[in-house]
Each structure stands twice: as structure tokens, then as C-alpha cells.
């Protein structure tokens, strides 16, 4: 058994090196991860998938090295100080004089700047999602919800008329006729030459004329034999063959469900929006096509556009079951679980009409959770509310349901990581 070593020598652009960049990212992985987490908190969720400038202090890039010391015993005399005495308080250096993270100036024109480099979009998203994984992703593999695509697979002798290849069939029939009648045509051509010679040289000889008659009879039999060869035979028919090949499902739908009653102010809506967009970016790492469905509710539920979902506000109470019931209807009508990977994300302040909690439990347990790959509920307040208490009875039973609280923007990212962390990885 021989080992084969492949060296990637593709050009990485002018003055760039893929290998060096990968080694640099590995060596400074912890600091880059911290910078990515800060970027998630500072920038808007809509701008999450873009490049990011990472700043690393130059002192953290220094490498240890060994060198010989001066050795021996030395006497050093330092200059005295005529301005300050013991106990004096020194003023803080002004800006540009070495304070902060900027460059460290010197009278020689040289200084030390923090090392700044740009983390590309793909690198940013890779670090952002590297320790996260879709829960129970194995359910979406080929054996669970297969889809089929038809591919060409050559030609066959059987099939439907609409797949018949006329040109190839006629070509095959012509070749068959040539092969089957080759010997008869050679014999006929030879007999025609002999008959022509007899007619030309022995027109008055009775014996030769009798031989000519027999030869003409033989030629007629040969012509009939050639004519009996079928113009086309079932074996000549060629049909375009197509086979169905199973492919993994790449479609997902994300339901965003949010309370827009009077108790949900703009700050709470912003928290919900951050979680929804974070989940959407997470799903884009695993699916090629993702549909978004926005459902807002107060006492009644309604499917709306993204703009209306985040910016409209209603007055009145809250009936959560109206939104869950609408989501179940949309799933049955447009997104069957046999063809789509369904994810649900609900955000609310936890308020709900007291008599509605039992119905919410039934809708989740009997209709939504069996159809969903994952359903996450985020409460944007820290207090225990009626809806939180109702959902707690479901949190321990199904593996595809989780609920967390996030009352501050800084808590959205940790909550998201906790909800969707890979098994065996600590948040």
C-alpha cells in the first residue's frame, strides 16, 4: 500500500498565502473568537454576515526567543531626577502619547500599531458557527425524507413512446437490414452479372437460355428474401432511459411567531428580532433554500410581511393559541413535514389569557412538535409568566423543544448557543 501526498500549490492572490493565514487563525483562535462575539453584540443582526476587522495588540503577537545575556558583573549609573520627588502624582499622558490602543509614537518616526486584519465573511461565519450544530440533524438524511431527481442513464429497448429516440432507432434498423441482407445481396449481384453475360454471349444457345431462366428464378427468390427483411423490428427501438436518484432534502422553513400586543415594546421586539435573525443565519449554513413565515398575534393571529412583523403594534390582550393554530394550518397547507424541514421560533413576554394555556399545550404537543425538527421559545423578560409555566410541562418531554429567557441584548447570543449547542460541547 503506497501513500500519496497531495500538495496544494494553487495561487492565493498577490502577496497572500492560504497556509500562513490558516496557521495564523489557529494560533490566535481564542482572541478571534472573542472578537467575533463582541461583533455579534455590537453590530445589527442584519449585518451579521459580513467582513469584520479584528484588532490584536502587537505585544500579543511576540514570540519567545532565546539569546545570550551580556554576562559578567556590570555597574550602571542612572541619571538623576530634578523635577519630581517621592510622593508626587504624575499627570496622565494626553492622547497620542502612548495611551490607549493606538500607535506608540517615538522621536525616530517609528512606532508600534495594533495588528489589524480583516476576517472574511466565510471565516467570520465559520468561527461563529464552529461549535454549533443543528439538533438531530440525522433526521434530515437520505433515509428519512428523501427527494428524487431524474437523471439520464443511456438507452434501453423498452420504454414509453414519449421517450422514443427516433433517429437512433432508425439508425439501428438500417444497420440490422444491412447485416441480415448482406449475403443475399452479394449472391444477387453475382447472379445478375452471370445473367448479363449469358444474354450477351449466348442468346442463340437453347441450353444457355435454360440456365438463364433458372438463374432469373433464383434472382427473384433472392429479391423476395431481401424484401422480407422488416423495415423496423421491436429490437431496433431505442428509448431514452431515465432513473430516479434520491438526493438529500435541502429545503427548510422557519416560522417566526411573535406577540405584538401592547406589552411588547420596541426593546422587546428588538430582542426577538435578534434571535430570529440569528436562527436564520444558522439555518443558512445547512440548507440551500429557506422559506420564512412571519406570524404576529395579539388576540388574533395573522401572517404578515417582515416589515409589518417587526414594526406594527397592536393594543389589547394576548391569545397565543391563535398563532400556534395558524402555524399548524400553514404547515398542513404549504409545508408537509415529508418534504420540508420545519423550524419554529416563538418570542413573547410570557403574557397570555389564562384559559388559553391548556390549548397552547395541546397544539404544541399534538400538532406542531411532531411536525417540527426543532421548536424554540424565548421569553424576553426574566419574570415567570403564565405562558412560561404552561410550556415548562413540555420542556422535559420532547427532544425537539427548548425554552430560555433573554431579557437583555447581551443574553441573546448565549441563549442561542445554549439552545443549539452541539452535543458534548459546553456553551
N, C-alpha and C positions, 0 to 999 in steps of 0.2 A: 504494500500500500504506500503510494507516494503522496507527499504533502505538497499542495500547491499554494503558493503565496501570491496574492494579488496586491499590487501597489497602485494606489490611485494617484495618477500624475496629471489629472485634469487641471487646467489653469483656473485660478480663483480670482482672476482680475489683476489689474496692475497694482503692484506693491501690496498684495494681500496673500495670506496663507490660511487655508482652511484648517490645517493641522495645528498651527500655532494658536489660532483663535479658539479651537476646541480645548486645547490644553489650558489656555488662559481662563476659559469659562469654568473648567473643572477646578482649577486651583482657587478661584475666588467665588466658588459656588455659594457659600454662606452669605457673603456680602451682597452678591447679586440677588439672591432670594429675598433678603431684607429690603433691597431697593424696589423689587417688584411688588412686595407687599405694601410699601409706602405709596407706590404709584397707584395701586388699586384704591387706596383710601382717598388719595388727593384728586385724581382725575375723575371725570364723569364716566359712567358705565358705558355710554355710547362711544366714548373714545378709548375704550379699553384695548381694543385690538389695533394698536399702532406702535410705532417705534418708541423707544424710551432711552433717554440719556442717563447713563449710570456714572456716578462720580465716586471714585475711590481715592482716598488720601494717599499721596505718594509714599508716605512713611510705611504704609501697609504693604507696599509692593517691594520693599527692600528685601534682599535675600541675604542670609547669613554667609559670611565668608571668613576664612582663616588667613591670618597674616602674622608675620613675625613682629613682636614688640621691639621697642628700642633697646631694652635690656640694660643692665647695669644700674648704677645709682646716679640720680640726677638731682641737682639743686636748681629750683626755679624761683625767681623773684618776680612777683606780680606788681604792677603799678598801683599807686595809692589812689585814694578817692578824696577829692577836695570839695564835693558837692553835698554828700549825704553822710549822715551819721546813723548809728544804731537807733532804731525806733521810728525813723522817717517812713512815711507812706508814699510809695511811688505812684504816679498817675497812670491810669490805663492808657495804653498806646492807642492813638487815633487810627481810623480806618486807613487801610492801605499800608500799614506799618507792621504787618505780620500777624494781626489779629484776625480771627475767623478762618474760613476755609479757602481763602483766595491765595494768590501767589505770595511768596515771601521775598520782598524786594531786597536788593543789595546795591552797594555803590558801584559794583563792577558790571552792572547790567544783567546779571544772572539771577535767577530765582527758581523756586520750586512751586509748580502748579499741581493741583489735584489732577489725577489722571481721569479723563472723561472719555468714554467711548459710547457708541450708540448700539443698543441692543435691538436687533431687527424684530419685526413683528412676529416671525415664526419662532425666533429664540425666546421672545417675551412670553408667547403663549405656551411654548414647551415647558418653560420653567414654572409658569403659572399653574399648569395642569399636571406636572410631572408626578405628583403623589396622590392624584385623584383618579378615580375610575368610575364608570357607570355601575351602579349596583346591579348585580345579577345580569351582567352583560351576556352571559352564556345563553340566556333565553332567546336572544335575537340571532342565534347562529342558524346555520342552514337547516338543521333538522327540525327547528321549531316553527318558524314562519317563512317557508321558502317561497320565493318568486321564481318564475321561469321565463327565460328568453329563448327565442327560436334562432338557431344558427344553421347555416348551410353545411351539409355533410355529404357532398358529392352527388352521385346519381344512383338510382335504383330502377329495377324493372317493373316495379309496381307503385301505384300512387293514384291520386285524384286527377281528373282531366285538367284542372286549372294549373297543376304543376308539371304538365307535359312539356318537354323541350322538343319542339317540332324539328328544328334544324338538326340536332344531334340524333333524333330518331330516324329521319330520312337519310342521314349520312350512314348510320348503321345498316339500314335496309339496303342501300346501294352497295355497300361492301359485301353484305350477305349474298345478294344476287350475283355479283361478280364472282364470288368464291364458288357458289353452287353450280353456275353455268359455265365455268371456265373450260372444263374438259369437253363439254358438248359443243361449245363454240369453236374449239380447236379442231374437233372432228368434222364439224360442218364446214369450216373453212377449207380443210383438206379435201373434202368431198366435192366442194364447189370447184376447186382447181382441177380435179380429175374429170369432172363433168364437162368443164370448158374445153379441156384438151380432147376429149372424145368427140365433142361436137365439131371441133375444128379439124381434126385429122382423120376421123373415121366416120364420116357422115354416110358412106355407102356400104359399110360392113354391117350385115344383119346381126352378127354375134356381138359386135361392139355396141350396137344400138340396144340390144337386150341388156347388156351390162349397164348402159347408161340409164335405162329405165329403172333397174334395181337401185342404182346409185341415187336417182332422183327420189325414189320412195324412201331411201334411208335418210336423205336430207330433209324430207318432210317430217319424218319422225323426230329428227333432231330439233327442228324448229318448234314442233309441238312441245317437246320436252323443255326447251328453253322458255316457251311462253307459259308453261305450267308453274314456273317458279313464281311464288307470290310476290306481289309488289312490296308488301309490308307484312310482317309477321309480328305477333304479340311479343316475341323475344326482342324485336327491334326497338320497342318503345322504351324511351328513357325519360324518367321523371326526376325532377329536381327534389332531392331528399333534404328534409329539414328535421332537426332533432331539438327537443326541448332540454335545455340545460338549466339546472337550478342555480340561482345566484342568491347571495345573502340580501336580506332586506336592508335598504338604505334610507327608508322613509321614517320620519318621526313627526309627531305633532305635539306641540307644547300648549297646554291650556293655562292661561293666566287668569286667575279668579281673584277679585279684589272687592272689598267693601268700600263703597263711596258714599256712605251715609254721612250725616253731619258731624259725627265724632271723628271721622278720618280727615284730619287737616293735611296741609301740604307737606309738612315734615314727615308724617307717617306715610303718605303716598310716595315720597321720595325714597324712604326706606324700602318699601315694597318694590319700587321700580329698580332699585339697585339689585335686589335679589333676583328679580325676573331676568334682567339683562345678564347677570352673572350665570344663571342657569342656561340661558340661550347660548352664550358663548361656549359653555361647557359642552352642550349637545353638538355644536358645530364641529367639535373635534372627533365626533364618532359617526355622524350621519351626513350624507350628501344633500339631502333635501329635508328641510324642516318647515312645517307649517305652524303659524302662530294663530291662536284663537284667544281673543280677549273678551272676558265676561265680567261685567261690573254688576253690582247688585246693591240694593238697599232693601225696601220691602218687595221689590220685583227685580228680576234679573233680565239682562239684555246683552246680546252680543254686539260689540261696538268696534270702531277703529282704534288704533293705538293712541291717536291724539285724544280722542274722547275718553279713552280708558284712563289716562293719567291726569287729564285736566278738568274733567267735568266733576261737579259736586252736587249732591242731592241733599235734601233735608228729609227728616223723618227717621223712622226706626230701621231695624235690620232683620231680615229673614234670610238666613244663609241657605236654607234648603232650596230656595228658588234658583240660586246659582248652580248648586250641585245637580238639581233636576235638569236644568238646561244643558249642562255639560254632558249628562248621560244621554239626552236626546240627540245632541250633536254627534256624539260618538257612534250611536246606532245608525244615524242617517248618513254620515260622511266619512267616518274613520273606523271601520271594523277592525277589531284587535287582531284578526288573522292577517291583515295586510299592513297595519301601521303599528309602530312603537309609540305608545301613548304615555305622556308625562303630564302630571298635573302639579301646579304650584298655586297655593292659596295664601293670600296675605290678608290679615284682618287685625283689628284692635281687640277682638275677642268678644265684642258685644253681640248678643243675639236674643231674639224673642224666646222667652223661657220655654214655651210649649213647642218650640221648633227643634230643640236639641236632639230629641229622640229620633225625629225624622232624618236629621243630618247623619246620625249614626247608621241608620238603616240604608240610606243612599250610598254612603261610603262603603259599608261592609258588603252589601249585596250587589251593587251595580258598578261602582267606579273602581274599587280596588281590584276586583277580578279582571278588569279590562286594562288596567294601567300597569306599565312597567315600574313606575315609581310615582308616589304622590307625597309631596312635601307641604307642610303647613307651617307658616311663620307668623308668629304673633308679634306685632310691633310695639307692644307695651309689656312691662315686666309684671304687672299685676295678674293674678289668677282671675280669669273671666269665665263666663258660662260656657262659651264655645271651647275654651281650653279644657275645662273639666269634662265636657262631653267627648272630646277627642282622646283624652287620656285613656279611656276604656278601650280604644282601638290601637293605641301605640304599641302595646306589647304583643299583640296577636299577629298581624300580618308583617312579613319581612319587607314589604314594599311600601311601607308607610312610616313617615317620621315627622316629628313636630319639634320646633325650637322657638325660643324667644329672642328677639333682637330689637332693642329699644333705641340704640344709637347707631349712627353710620359705621362707626368703627367695629361694631359687632357683626355686621353683615358678612364680612369675609370669614371670620372664624366659624360662624354658624353654617355658612355654606360648606366649608371644608369638613365640618363635623357631620353634616348630612350626607355628603357624598364622598367621604374618605374611603380609600382603598382598604380592604380588609387586611388587618395586621399592621397598618401604618398609623402612628399616633398623630393627632392634629397638632 
